[in-house]
Amino acid sequence: MTIFHIPTDEVELTAIRSQGPGGQNVNKVSSAIQLRFDVGASSLPPDLKARVLALRDHRLTKGGVVVIKSQEHRSQDLNRMAALLRLHDLLELAALVQKPRKATRPTRSSQVKRVESKVKRGQTKAMRGKANFSD
């Protein structure tokens, strides 16, 4: 788990109207939150910026801005916290550096066992055929 701090002035939070059913509340109250975070202009370390921009995520625009919309709660504060949490999760995902895979080969004995089991299975299936009594 990598620890990084995002200054609040780098995150733009906008209250917008929620979509979907909800009666009068959804028509009157702007409870959904749209979060915008410009990765290129942020104070993140350069390697983390590069990894975030390399992510294939639908929330990342071509201009390098992360756009997250949160509308699952009726409260604007809860939606704000949910959006910030999703941004943090996205950055955590980008911060994970997977160690490179080391190519391995199967051992000789495992190759022999595999071929022997295939031959045995083939023989079992061959025995299931119709009996040939034309002697």
Secondary structure, DSSP 8 states (H G I E B T S, - for coil): -------GGGEEEEEE---S--THHHHH---EEEEEEESTTS-S-HHHHHHHHH---TTB-TTSEEEEEE-SSSSHHHHHHHHHHHHHHHHHHHH------------HHHHHHHHHHHHHHHHHHHTTS------
